[in-house]
C-alpha cells in the first residue's frame, strides 16, 4: 500500500522454507509491485490462485510483533472472517495447511513504483506463496505473509492491515477508491462489494 507521505503499493515476500520432495511446483512471486487493475472500479485477483485451495487459514504473529500491530491484524482478520468466505484461525500451519505469518518490518525510503507521484512511501507488504503437492492426494496450499512497516507511524492503521491481509489471501490492487485494495491508503477498512465478489471468486469454488 502506498502513502503520499502516508500511503503504499505492496510487494510480496517468500515465506517458504524446507520444501519437501513431494512438492511439484512452488509458484514464483512477482518481483515488481502489483499493478493497479485496468478494469474500472474492479479488484483484480492475483494469478496465483487454485481450484483446490482451502478457505481455512492458520495465522500466527512473528516474534516481537508489537501489541498495537497484533490488535490491528486481529481486527482485519475479523473483517475477513465475517464475510464467511474465508476462515482464519489462530495457530501455526503445517506443510499441509494454509498459513499466514503476521508482523512488522522496518524500511525507510520511497516505494519503488513506476507512478509519477512523488513522496510515496511503503506502509506494508503482503502476498501469497502457493505450493502445489501432487501424489496420492493433489492439493495446493498458501503460505502467505502480511506485515506493516514499523518505520512509519502511518503504517499502524487498520486500513493498511486489511489491505495487506487482502494481498495475502489473493486479492490484487483495485482502481476504486472505495476498495480496501486501492494502492494508496484511503482509510477504508470495510470490504466493498467488488472486494467481496473477487474474494468469492477465489474461495467459493474451493472446498
N, C-alpha and C positions, 0 to 999 in steps of 0.2 A: 504494500500500500504506500502511496506517495503522499508527501506533505509539502505544501508550498511554504516551506519553513515549518511545516506541520504535517504533511501528508505523503503515501508511498506506493511504488509499484513493487510487486513481490518477486522474489526469486525462489528457487527450490533447492533444498538440501537433501543429500542422500543419507538415509539413516540405516542402511542395510549393512549388517556385519555377519561374518561367518556363514556364508551361503553354503547350503548343503548340495550334495551331488544330484538329488532328485529335482532340483530347480532347473528347469529347461531354459528359462529366459528371465532376466531382470530388465524390465523396460526402462531405458535410459530417460533421464530428465532433461528438459530443455536447458541449454546453457544460458540463454538470454532471458530477460524478464518477459512475463506473459504479455502479449499484445492485447489492447482493448478490442472487444468484439466489433466486427464491421457491421453487424446487424443492429439496427436502431432499437434501443431500449431492450436489448437482449443480454442474457448472461450465457456465455459460451461454456459448454462442457469441455473439460480437458480431454485430450485424445487418449489418455492412458486410463481408460475405464474398461470394465469387463462384465460380461453377462453373468458370470458366476461369482461376482464379488458380494460378500455378505454385507448386510446392513448393520451388523453389530461390530462395535469397536471397543477395545480396551485402551483407556488412556492413563497416563501417569505423568508426573512432573519430574523434570530433570533436577538433579541435586542443586541446592542453593537457589531454587526459584523463589523470588520474593513473595511474601504473603499477598501483597497487593495484586501481583500478576496472577496468582492462583485464583483469587476471587474473581478477577475479570474473565479468566478462561472458564471457570465454573458457571458463570452467568452465560457465557457464549454457548457452552455445552447445553445448558437448559433451553436456550433458544432453538437449537437444532433438535434436541430430544422432543420438544413439544410439537414438532411437525409430524411425528410418527413415522417419518421416512427413514430415519437412522436411529440407532440406539447406542449411545456412548455410555459405557460403564467404567468405574474405576478398576484398575488392575494393570498388570504388565502382560502384554500379549506374548504367546509363544510363537513358534515359527509357523503354526497352522492358523493363526487368527489375525484379524486386523488389529493394528495398534497405532496409537498417536502419542508421540512424545511432545510435551508442552514445556516451555521455558522461556529463557531470555538469551540474548547475545549482545555484544557491545560493538557497534560500528559507527564511526564518525564519517562525515562527508556526504556529498550529494549522491543521489541514486544514479546508477548507470542506465539512463533511459535515452531513447532517441528523440524524445519530445523536446520541443523548442523552449519550454518553460525553464526558468532558472530557479535556483534555490529549492530544488526538490530534494527532500531527504527521505531516507528509508526508515519507516517506522516498524516494519516487521517483515518476516519471511514465513512462508508456509508452502506445503505441497506434498503430494503423494509419492511413494515409491512402490510400484506394482511388481509383485513377484509371482510368476506362474509355476505351479507344480504339475507335473504330468507323470502318471504311473497308474497304480490300481485305482487311485482317486485323482480326478482332474479338478483343480481349483486354483483361484487366484487370491492373493492377499495383498493388502495395502499396509505398508509400514510407513506412516506419514509423520510429519512434524509441523508444528506451528510455534513461532517464537516472536516475542516483542523485543524491539531494540532498546536496551536499557540506557543507551547513550542520550536518548531524547525523552524528556518528561512527557511530551505529547504522545508518545507511543503507548503510554499507560492509559488506554481508553478502551471501553467496551467495544466500540465500533471497529477498532483495529483488531481486537481479539476475534470478533465474529468474522471479519474479513479473512484473516489468516487461517482460521479453522475451516472456512469455506473452501479455501485452496486445498487444504489437507484432505478434505472429503471429495474433491474432484471438480470444484467449480472454478471457472476462469473469470477474467475480468468482464465487466459489463459497461456498456456505453450510457446506461441510465443512471442519473444521479440519485435516483430513488432506490437503487440496488445497494445491498451491502457489499457487492463486488465491484463497485466503481473504484478505479485505481487510485483516485485522490480522495482522501478521507473527507466525508461529508457529515460525519457524526451519526450515520444511520446504523441502528442496532437491530432492527427487525427485518427479517427476510421479506422481500417483495413477492408479489405473485409470480413474477418471472423467475426469481430465485428458487421458489418452491417448485415451479414447473420443471426447472432444469435439474434440481436435486432428485425429483421424482423420475426423470428420465434415466438417471443412473441406478437408483435403488428400488424402484417399483418393479423393474424387470429382473431383479435378483431374488435369491431365496432369503 
